[in-house]
């Protein structure tokens, strides 16, 4: 029995050493750090980079857009138009359009009023509200051309 113990101990050490080697080989190597892609603004020449004011305006407009999309007060067709527009256009293009509409209507549109900015944004994105039924002129009920006679049955039910 004395011989068996050293053999068992040697076998256990050999297995432990082999499993350590196997673990070292199976252990994945850390990935090389990925190269950061430069941001688009850094690729632009200084004359084309947005100004601080443009970035602040765009940030306000983005907050208005997000708040509008999350609001229960904004109707689904408006949200649909905004989403489709954002999907198909860069936000800088939308922001430029908002700026042009505001500049073209001095004193009429407050660029810091979220409701007005959202309305301009929806308009730029192609949303056109349907005419209200209440705003449409009321049409009088049609009058019968022949008066009803006392024995006539009523129409309908």
C-alpha positions in Angstrom: 0.0 0.0 0.0 2.9 2.3 0.6 3.7 2.2 -3.1 0.2 3.0 -4.2 0.0 6.3 -2.3 2.9 7.9 -4.1 1.6 6.6 -7.5 -1.8 8.0 -6.7 -0.3 11.3 -5.6 1.9 11.5 -8.7 -1.1 10.8 -10.9 -3.2 13.5 -9.1 -0.4 16.0 -9.5 0.0 15.1 -13.2 -3.8 15.5 -13.8 -3.8 18.8 -11.9 -0.9 20.0 -13.9 -2.5 18.9 -17.2 -5.8 20.6 -16.4 -3.9 23.8 -15.6 -2.2 23.6 -19.0 -5.5 22.8 -20.7 -7.1 25.7 -18.9 -4.3 28.0 -20.0 -4.7 26.9 -23.6 -8.5 27.2 -23.5 -8.4 30.7 -21.8 -9.3 33.3 -24.5 -6.8 36.0 -25.1 -8.0 39.5 -24.4 -9.2 41.2 -27.5 -7.1 44.0 -28.9 -8.7 47.4 -28.2 -10.9 48.4 -31.2 -9.9 51.5 -33.0 -12.4 54.3 -32.3 -14.1 55.6 -35.4 -13.8 59.3 -35.6 -17.0 61.2 -35.1 -18.4 62.9 -38.3 -18.0 66.4 -36.8 -14.2 65.9 -36.4 -13.9 64.9 -40.1 -15.4 68.2 -41.3 -13.4 71.2 -42.0 -13.7 73.9 -39.4 -15.9 76.0 -41.7 -18.5 73.2 -41.8 -18.6 72.2 -38.2 -21.7 73.2 -36.3 -21.6 76.2 -34.1 -22.3 76.0 -30.4 -25.6 77.7 -31.0 -26.6 75.2 -33.6 -25.8 72.3 -31.3 -27.8 73.9 -28.5 -30.8 74.5 -30.8 -30.6 70.9 -32.1 -30.4 69.5 -28.5 -33.5 71.5 -27.6 -35.3 70.3 -30.7 -34.3 66.7 -30.0 -35.7 67.0 -26.4 -39.0 68.4 -28.0 -39.1 65.4 -30.4 -38.5 62.9 -27.7 -41.1 64.5 -25.4 -43.6 64.6 -28.2 -43.1 61.0 -29.0 -43.6 60.0 -25.4 -46.6 62.3 -24.9 -50.2 61.0 -24.8 -51.4 64.4 -26.0 -49.7 64.0 -29.4 -51.8 62.1 -31.9 -50.5 58.9 -33.6 -50.5 60.4 -37.1 -48.1 63.2 -35.9 -45.9 60.6 -34.2 -45.9 58.5 -37.4 -44.9 61.4 -39.5 -42.1 62.4 -37.1 -40.7 58.8 -36.9 -40.7 58.3 -40.7 -39.0 61.7 -41.2 -36.4 60.9 -38.6 -35.8 57.5 -40.2 -35.3 59.0 -43.6 -33.4 62.2 -42.8 -30.5 63.2 -40.6 -31.5 65.2 -37.6 -29.3 68.1 -38.7 -31.3 68.3 -41.9 -34.6 68.5 -39.9 -33.0 71.0 -37.5 -31.9 73.2 -40.4 -35.5 73.1 -41.8 -36.9 74.2 -38.5 -34.4 77.0 -38.4 -35.4 78.2 -41.9 -39.2 78.1 -41.0 -38.6 80.1 -37.8 -36.3 82.6 -39.7 -38.9 83.0 -42.4 -41.6 83.9 -39.9 -40.0 86.4 -37.6 -42.1 87.2 -34.5 -44.7 84.4 -35.3 -42.9 81.4 -34.0 -41.0 81.2 -30.7 -38.0 78.9 -31.1 -38.1 78.1 -27.4 -41.9 77.1 -27.3 -41.9 73.3 -27.4 -45.5 73.1 -28.9 -44.6 75.5 -31.7 -41.3 73.8 -32.4 -43.1 70.4 -32.5 -45.7 71.8 -34.8 -43.1 73.2 -37.2 -41.2 69.9 -37.0 -44.3 67.9 -37.9 -45.0 70.3 -40.8 -41.5 69.9 -42.1 -41.9 66.1 -41.8 -45.0 66.2 -44.0 -47.8 66.0 -41.5 -50.9 67.9 -42.6 -53.8 68.0 -40.2 -57.2 66.9 -41.5 -59.8 69.6 -41.4 -61.8 69.5 -38.2 -65.4 68.5 -38.4 -66.2 71.3 -36.0 -64.4 73.8 -38.1 -66.3 72.8 -41.3 -69.4 74.8 -42.0 -72.5 73.2 -40.8 -74.8 71.9 -43.5 -78.5 72.0 -42.7 -80.4 68.8 -42.5 -82.1 67.9 -45.8 -85.7 68.9 -45.8 -88.3 66.5 -47.3 -89.6 67.6 -50.7 -93.0 66.3 -50.0 -94.7 66.7 -46.6 -95.5 63.5 -44.7 -99.2 62.5 -44.7 -100.9 61.4 -41.5 -101.1 57.8 -42.6 -97.6 57.4 -43.9 -95.2 55.0 -42.1 -92.0 56.5 -40.8 -88.8 55.8 -42.7 -86.2 53.7 -41.0 -87.2 51.4 -38.2 
